[in-house]
Amino acid sequence: MERDAFPAISPTAAQRDPAIDLVRFTCLLLVVAAHCMMVSPVLHKDGTVDTRNVLMEQGWFTPVLWLLMIVPLFFVLGGVTGLQSWRRLKAAGGTGFDFAQLRLLRLVRPAMALLAFMWGGLWIALLLGVHPQVIQLMTAGAAMPLWFLAAYLTAQLSIPLMARFHERAPLLTFAALVVSIISIDSLRGAVPVLAFTNMVFVWCAVQQLGFFKADGFFEHRSRTWLVGAIVSNNLLLGLVTGVGVYPGNMVVNINPPNLCLLLLGISQTATLQLLAPGVRWLAEVRWIRAVIAVAGRRSMTVYLWHLPVLVGMSGLLLLTDVPKSMAETAEWWWARIPVFLAVVVLLVPVVLIFGRLEDRPMAASHARGPARVAVVTAAVVVFIPVADAAFNGLTLALLGGGAACFALSVLLLGRVPTPVLPPAQVKRAEAPGLTLPAHDLRANLES
């Protein structure tokens, strides 16, 4: 009955949509711009540094965050591309462990380089006499993007399982996730640590919205339905925050995530569908397509490195005689423009050096994939330092430990034995379009 009520998969649903790259890259630029308006360090005479999150202190920014909190949209887009990538891999004979290996490598390799570079650079700064409080401040600030990496990786690794549930009972699966989210939110006051389990339920639910979009669900809705979804979800969001069930500040709601992020995700997915014709037209403009073709494939590198670049640049400027305006003054706000441009310029060599770590690893045509124990072990090794950082905070020692754990994970995933297929399966795997994985099977973010 439920499958009959669910719209048929669109013939174009499995095709790569260049508009996804454009939307993702635009959102990424908004994130970089917002962070440039948040960092305002001040160097004191004793060598210590204080920093203010200027943007979060502005009263007008709380309602604006309802529009600019685009993290749910990243998970929606990740659901679209992840589901399409999984289906292609599965059709070529791949397994969930093959998918997990590819996703882990795509996300862990860029993060490994970041952690190793930060650990080495900050240790050098410490040996050169930089105040330990400054080192800790830079460590915590520059590594903030890692929480997104952990959440996104968790959701992506769940795709083979969640795709199976989605194919059998899409609406029931989504409803079960919503019930789980509300149940956890209801208990967060009595058992605060339980709220962190919504790192799984919330982001998997938002990711399921991407599954619906990939299968043409939103494409089959009328404009009236889409507008109704946007209005109703924002009214519900206003109600639950207005009566104090949830904070009105979406940054507070994101860690740990709660129902508010799912409501935003539904609204953003409907908005994306409404704007789809215009976005696709922009994505086909030659110069935009050229820029996205290059920059869009390095989104994870840009995301991981933009805060370390911003924090490092801000720290070095404190040691110079460059005039520094007071936070919240008109001069300070105008200075955000050159700060943003400087971060973009500094990211160019970073992307050129480290961007290749995002390239998809290729398996031999005769390989059936990594040993399951190696994949599971690699995943556990990755999440050990992430969990430690979530509960105890990020330290310089943990940066080094995290880099070592990530490197071990990469070695496990890249050097596991791959059994040789029987002759009949080798012939099938080498057939046109069935090589595992095919060289051109690339999702829009591939992470």
Wavefront OBJ file of the C-alpha trace (Angstrom):
o trace
v 0.000 0.000 0.000
v 2.771 2.461 0.931
v 4.750 1.800 -2.237
v 1.627 2.420 -4.312
v 1.240 5.808 -2.648
v 4.850 6.680 -3.299
v 5.595 8.270 -6.696
v 7.502 6.276 -9.257
v 11.208 6.986 -9.588
v 11.815 9.726 -12.109
v 13.645 8.624 -15.255
v 16.145 11.401 -14.638
v 16.535 10.760 -10.913
v 19.733 8.754 -11.304
v 21.425 11.295 -13.539
v 24.056 13.637 -12.172
v 22.546 17.043 -11.529
v 25.107 19.860 -12.000
v 22.841 22.125 -9.967
v 23.779 20.143 -6.839
v 27.412 21.176 -7.185
v 26.371 24.810 -7.591
v 24.095 24.796 -4.540
v 26.691 23.032 -2.410
v 29.476 25.392 -3.441
v 27.286 28.453 -2.824
v 26.431 27.166 0.640
v 30.119 26.566 1.291
v 30.948 30.166 0.403
v 28.241 31.312 2.845
v 29.834 29.211 5.595
v 33.275 30.703 4.916
v 31.818 34.235 4.866
v 29.955 33.656 8.143
v 33.080 32.370 9.882
v 34.995 35.429 8.680
v 32.409 37.534 10.543
v 32.750 35.501 13.729
v 36.489 35.538 14.465
v 37.786 38.620 16.275
v 40.970 37.873 18.303
v 42.625 40.418 20.604
v 46.258 40.094 21.756
v 46.991 41.182 25.329
v 50.311 42.397 26.728
v 50.895 39.166 28.662
v 50.859 37.174 25.413
v 47.391 35.705 25.848
v 44.593 36.084 23.320
v 40.872 36.539 23.743
v 38.450 36.035 20.910
v 34.853 37.085 20.424
v 32.214 35.473 18.267
v 30.941 38.823 17.052
v 28.252 37.513 14.738
v 26.637 35.377 17.420
v 26.417 38.401 19.719
v 24.190 40.288 17.285
v 20.495 40.174 18.141
v 19.482 40.394 14.489
v 21.499 37.294 13.627
v 19.213 34.817 15.438
v 16.289 35.172 12.988
v 18.707 35.421 10.059
v 20.093 32.029 11.070
v 16.784 30.469 10.039
v 17.824 31.337 6.481
v 21.589 30.853 6.759
v 21.682 27.596 8.746
v 22.330 25.556 5.624
v 23.924 22.510 7.327
v 20.712 20.450 6.809
v 20.917 21.222 3.102
v 24.398 19.667 2.965
v 22.949 16.425 4.329
v 20.032 16.542 1.891
v 22.412 16.923 -1.041
v 24.623 14.218 0.432
v 21.576 11.957 0.520
v 20.859 12.578 -3.165
v 24.391 11.909 -4.390
v 25.086 9.181 -1.845
v 21.998 7.175 -2.801
v 22.779 7.491 -6.501
v 26.397 6.455 -5.917
v 25.332 3.463 -3.807
v 22.826 2.293 -6.422
v 25.421 2.478 -9.174
v 27.944 0.587 -7.073
v 25.357 -2.023 -6.083
v 24.301 -2.504 -9.735
v 27.957 -3.129 -10.608
v 28.167 -5.866 -7.981
v 29.478 -3.825 -5.066
v 28.595 -4.352 -1.418
v 27.948 -2.094 1.528
v 31.524 -2.669 2.680
v 32.834 -1.504 -0.714
v 30.741 1.641 -0.299
v 31.992 2.158 3.252
v 35.612 1.767 2.135
v 35.212 4.420 -0.570
v 33.371 6.843 1.693
v 35.842 6.440 4.547
v 38.826 7.027 2.282
v 37.231 10.031 0.624
v 36.557 11.731 3.960
v 39.390 10.491 6.168
v 42.327 11.209 3.837
v 41.716 15.014 3.650
v 41.061 15.165 7.402
v 44.221 13.164 8.147
v 46.340 15.719 6.292
v 44.652 18.592 8.119
v 45.182 17.105 11.584
v 48.810 16.217 10.868
v 49.586 19.684 9.486
v 47.869 21.446 12.401
v 49.603 19.261 14.976
v 53.038 19.892 13.465
v 52.469 23.610 12.919
v 51.113 24.257 16.409
v 53.933 22.291 18.050
v 56.454 24.445 16.186
v 54.607 27.556 17.362
v 54.672 26.258 20.932
v 58.434 25.606 20.751
v 58.942 29.127 19.381
v 57.407 30.557 22.533
v 53.777 31.138 21.625
v 51.636 31.149 24.777
v 50.020 27.711 25.468
v 46.637 29.421 25.910
v 46.943 30.776 22.371
v 47.846 27.318 21.080
v 44.795 25.798 22.755
v 42.562 28.557 21.398
v 43.823 27.986 17.859
v 43.477 24.223 18.273
v 39.849 24.440 19.350
v 38.882 27.089 16.836
v 40.608 25.733 13.751
v 39.368 22.180 14.230
v 35.672 23.041 14.651
v 34.779 21.683 11.173
v 35.633 18.176 12.363
v 32.258 17.807 14.100
v 30.605 18.071 10.689
v 32.974 15.456 9.313
v 31.971 13.006 12.064
v 28.251 13.609 11.622
v 28.418 13.487 7.841
v 30.523 10.333 7.838
v 28.069 8.621 10.204
v 25.152 9.440 7.921
v 27.007 8.405 4.773
v 28.071 5.050 6.204
v 24.419 4.322 6.968
v 23.350 4.739 3.326
v 23.362 1.050 2.276
v 21.197 0.112 5.280
v 18.916 3.151 5.111
v 18.547 2.718 1.339
v 17.242 -0.809 1.917
v 14.650 0.483 4.394
v 13.791 3.312 2.011
v 13.185 0.955 -0.908
v 10.878 -1.244 1.149
v 8.930 1.383 3.101
v 10.089 4.988 2.479
v 7.372 6.822 4.395
v 7.403 4.382 7.305
v 11.197 4.622 7.565
v 11.064 8.413 7.655
v 8.242 8.357 10.219
v 10.247 5.998 12.456
v 13.202 8.400 12.372
v 10.956 11.354 13.244
v 9.445 9.466 16.193
v 12.953 8.571 17.397
v 14.053 12.219 17.183
v 11.058 13.485 19.171
v 11.478 10.719 21.756
v 15.150 11.555 22.308
v 14.364 15.279 22.505
v 11.694 14.549 25.130
v 14.216 12.736 27.318
v 17.135 15.131 26.879
v 16.292 16.991 30.093
v 16.333 13.860 32.254
v 19.261 12.175 30.483
v 21.325 14.922 28.772
v 23.889 12.549 27.258
v 21.071 10.767 25.427
v 20.613 13.857 23.251
v 23.803 13.010 21.374
v 22.167 9.922 19.870
v 20.233 12.357 17.707
v 23.514 12.878 15.869
v 22.428 9.665 14.148
v 18.635 10.018 13.996
v 18.450 13.690 12.957
v 21.075 13.575 10.232
v 19.862 10.231 8.888
v 16.332 11.669 8.725
v 17.563 14.766 6.896
v 19.588 12.523 4.598
v 16.397 10.552 3.866
v 14.957 13.779 2.452
v 17.731 13.516 -0.112
v 16.574 9.964 -0.865
v 13.058 11.286 -1.502
v 14.439 13.991 -3.744
v 16.602 11.504 -5.666
v 13.535 9.343 -6.292
v 11.489 12.263 -7.637
v 9.156 12.705 -4.651
v 9.582 16.485 -4.489
v 9.692 16.731 -8.272
v 6.154 15.304 -8.399
v 4.767 17.830 -5.898
v 2.922 20.930 -7.067
v 4.181 24.438 -6.358
v 1.298 24.873 -3.918
v 2.371 21.750 -2.016
v 5.979 22.944 -1.893
v 5.021 26.415 -0.669
v 2.729 24.810 1.906
v 5.603 22.623 3.136
v 7.863 25.656 3.503
v 5.276 27.747 5.340
v 3.989 24.964 7.609
v 7.458 23.812 8.685
v 8.574 27.358 9.453
v 5.365 28.006 11.399
v 5.945 24.812 13.383
v 9.554 25.863 13.929
v 8.362 29.239 15.192
v 5.877 27.549 17.502
v 8.300 25.119 19.170
v 10.934 27.836 19.626
v 8.411 30.495 20.619
v 6.993 28.469 23.527
v 10.511 27.557 24.664
v 10.526 23.856 23.794
v 13.674 24.513 21.733
v 16.072 27.505 21.654
v 15.470 30.023 18.896
v 19.176 30.100 18.044
v 19.859 27.445 15.398
v 23.561 27.263 16.271
v 22.561 26.124 19.765
v 20.177 23.576 18.229
v 22.867 22.002 16.088
v 24.996 20.455 18.826
v 23.455 18.097 19.632
v 20.934 18.344 16.779
v 17.208 18.202 17.407
v 13.851 18.382 15.619
v 14.469 21.998 14.559
v 17.171 20.889 12.115
v 14.791 18.399 10.482
v 12.103 21.076 10.096
v 14.694 23.327 8.470
v 15.756 20.448 6.232
v 12.206 19.868 4.974
v 11.762 23.582 4.284
v 15.113 23.822 2.509
v 14.440 20.757 0.357
v 11.088 22.167 -0.756
v 12.727 25.539 -1.448
v 15.442 23.869 -3.494
v 12.790 22.133 -5.596
v 10.946 25.419 -6.143
v 14.145 27.106 -7.307
v 15.353 24.102 -9.317
v 14.673 25.551 -12.810
v 16.592 28.749 -12.058
v 19.425 26.902 -10.332
v 19.800 24.520 -13.285
v 19.894 27.461 -15.682
v 22.676 29.092 -13.648
v 24.556 25.796 -13.434
v 24.654 25.630 -17.243
v 26.223 29.094 -17.651
v 29.625 28.380 -19.138
v 31.859 30.259 -16.714
v 29.881 29.080 -13.661
v 30.046 25.510 -14.893
v 33.818 25.856 -15.385
v 34.356 27.213 -11.884
v 32.169 24.572 -10.247
v 33.802 21.795 -12.273
v 37.103 22.654 -10.579
v 36.106 24.036 -7.179
v 33.088 21.799 -6.606
v 35.254 18.667 -6.603
v 37.337 20.076 -3.746
v 34.489 21.067 -1.429
v 35.654 18.949 1.494
v 39.181 20.373 1.320
v 37.814 23.925 1.312
v 35.504 23.156 4.224
v 38.151 21.481 6.366
v 40.872 24.060 5.751
v 39.054 27.390 5.692
v 38.936 27.822 9.480
v 42.572 26.830 10.084
v 43.553 29.298 7.347
v 41.358 32.010 8.876
v 42.595 31.392 12.430
v 46.225 31.200 11.329
v 45.954 34.393 9.295
v 44.233 36.220 12.157
v 46.902 35.042 14.601
v 49.754 36.228 12.387
v 48.088 39.607 11.864
v 48.063 40.094 15.630
v 51.874 40.006 15.559
v 52.127 42.726 12.906
v 51.656 46.485 13.006
v 48.693 46.347 10.641
v 45.952 48.624 12.064
v 43.192 46.601 13.707
v 39.729 48.039 14.166
v 37.612 47.293 17.208
v 35.006 44.573 16.862
v 31.472 45.681 15.923
v 32.631 49.044 14.590
v 31.792 50.029 11.028
v 35.469 49.681 10.100
v 35.521 46.136 11.472
v 32.468 45.085 9.455
v 33.891 46.582 6.244
v 37.188 44.790 6.930
v 35.375 41.447 6.671
v 35.387 41.819 2.880
v 39.194 41.817 2.465
v 39.441 39.115 5.174
v 37.093 36.888 3.158
v 38.999 37.544 -0.066
v 42.312 36.842 1.679
v 41.013 33.492 2.971
v 39.844 32.561 -0.546
v 43.260 33.460 -2.006
v 45.121 31.487 0.677
v 42.882 28.490 0.070
v 44.027 28.232 -3.546
v 47.497 26.771 -2.790
v 45.980 24.626 -0.029
v 43.529 23.117 -2.508
v 46.299 22.600 -5.070
v 48.451 20.769 -2.515
v 45.874 18.775 -0.564
v 42.882 18.669 -2.895
v 43.993 15.475 -4.602
v 43.335 13.587 -1.402
v 39.648 13.890 -2.326
v 40.146 11.956 -5.563
v 38.222 8.734 -5.547
v 40.360 5.645 -4.881
v 40.060 3.070 -7.642
v 39.786 -0.658 -7.072
v 41.169 -3.249 -9.458
v 38.593 -4.702 -11.829
v 39.057 -8.165 -10.301
v 38.624 -6.984 -6.722
v 35.528 -7.770 -4.707
v 36.328 -5.261 -2.055
v 38.119 -5.048 1.307
v 37.912 -7.488 4.170
v 34.930 -6.669 6.358
v 37.021 -6.727 9.528
v 39.374 -4.128 8.058
v 36.514 -1.770 7.155
v 34.871 -2.100 10.574
v 38.213 -1.642 12.341
v 39.017 1.435 10.245
v 35.654 2.986 11.096
v 36.136 2.357 14.823
v 39.664 3.790 14.700
v 38.346 6.963 13.059
v 35.584 7.527 15.599
v 37.749 7.030 18.707
v 39.444 10.475 18.558
v 36.223 12.073 17.294
v 34.286 10.789 20.326
v 37.090 11.884 22.648
v 37.025 15.388 21.181
v 33.229 15.584 21.469
v 33.198 14.750 25.185
v 36.540 16.132 26.405
v 37.380 18.889 23.946
v 40.102 19.091 21.334
v 43.693 19.409 22.558
v 47.072 19.505 20.851
v 47.765 15.932 21.988
v 44.441 14.777 20.577
v 45.288 16.417 17.246
v 48.352 14.193 16.993
v 46.443 11.138 18.155
v 43.653 11.864 15.699
v 46.119 12.208 12.828
v 47.681 8.861 13.782
v 44.274 7.157 14.015
v 43.190 8.567 10.663
v 46.470 7.459 9.072
v 45.995 3.956 10.478
v 42.475 3.900 9.058
v 43.759 4.885 5.614
v 46.405 2.150 5.753
v 43.803 -0.425 6.776
v 41.472 0.560 3.958
v 44.156 0.880 1.314
v 46.118 -2.279 2.025
v 43.474 -4.896 2.857
v 43.551 -8.090 0.797
v 41.034 -8.276 -2.036
v 40.021 -11.822 -2.994
v 40.175 -12.670 -6.685
v 36.842 -13.357 -8.336
v 36.145 -16.723 -9.985
v 36.696 -16.629 -13.770
v 32.988 -16.210 -14.517
v 32.711 -13.240 -12.160
v 35.929 -11.701 -13.494
v 34.442 -11.780 -16.980
v 31.272 -10.150 -15.677
v 33.208 -7.493 -13.728
v 35.263 -6.624 -16.800
v 32.190 -6.228 -18.993
v 31.496 -2.673 -20.186
v 29.729 -0.677 -17.502
v 30.217 -3.347 -14.826
v 33.774 -2.708 -13.647
v 33.819 -2.268 -9.868
v 33.896 0.578 -9.345
v 33.680 2.206 -12.764
v 36.145 5.015 -13.301
v 33.501 7.645 -13.970
v 31.236 6.818 -11.053
v 31.642 10.022 -9.099
v 29.077 11.553 -6.818
v 28.872 15.317 -6.570
v 30.717 15.429 -3.256
v 31.989 11.837 -3.202
v 32.273 11.814 0.548
l 1 2 3 4 5 6 7 8 9 10 11 12 13 14 15 16 17 18 19 20 21 22 23 24 25 26 27 28 29 30 31 32 33 34 35 36 37 38 39 40 41 42 43 44 45 46 47 48 49 50 51 52 53 54 55 56 57 58 59 60 61 62 63 64 65 66 67 68 69 70 71 72 73 74 75 76 77 78 79 80 81 82 83 84 85 86 87 88 89 90 91 92 93 94 95 96 97 98 99 100 101 102 103 104 105 106 107 108 109 110 111 112 113 114 115 116 117 118 119 120 121 122 123 124 125 126 127 128 129 130 131 132 133 134 135 136 137 138 139 140 141 142 143 144 145 146 147 148 149 150 151 152 153 154 155 156 157 158 159 160 161 162 163 164 165 166 167 168 169 170 171 172 173 174 175 176 177 178 179 180 181 182 183 184 185 186 187 188 189 190 191 192 193 194 195 196 197 198 199 200 201 202 203 204 205 206 207 208 209 210 211 212 213 214 215 216 217 218 219 220 221 222 223 224 225 226 227 228 229 230 231 232 233 234 235 236 237 238 239 240 241 242 243 244 245 246 247 248 249 250 251 252 253 254 255 256 257 258 259 260 261 262 263 264 265 266 267 268 269 270 271 272 273 274 275 276 277 278 279 280 281 282 283 284 285 286 287 288 289 290 291 292 293 294 295 296 297 298 299 300 301 302 303 304 305 306 307 308 309 310 311 312 313 314 315 316 317 318 319 320 321 322 323 324 325 326 327 328 329 330 331 332 333 334 335 336 337 338 339 340 341 342 343 344 345 346 347 348 349 350 351 352 353 354 355 356 357 358 359 360 361 362 363 364 365 366 367 368 369 370 371 372 373 374 375 376 377 378 379 380 381 382 383 384 385 386 387 388 389 390 391 392 393 394 395 396 397 398 399 400 401 402 403 404 405 406 407 408 409 410 411 412 413 414 415 416 417 418 419 420 421 422 423 424 425 426 427 428 429 430 431 432 433 434 435 436 437 438 439 440 441 442 443 444 445 446 447
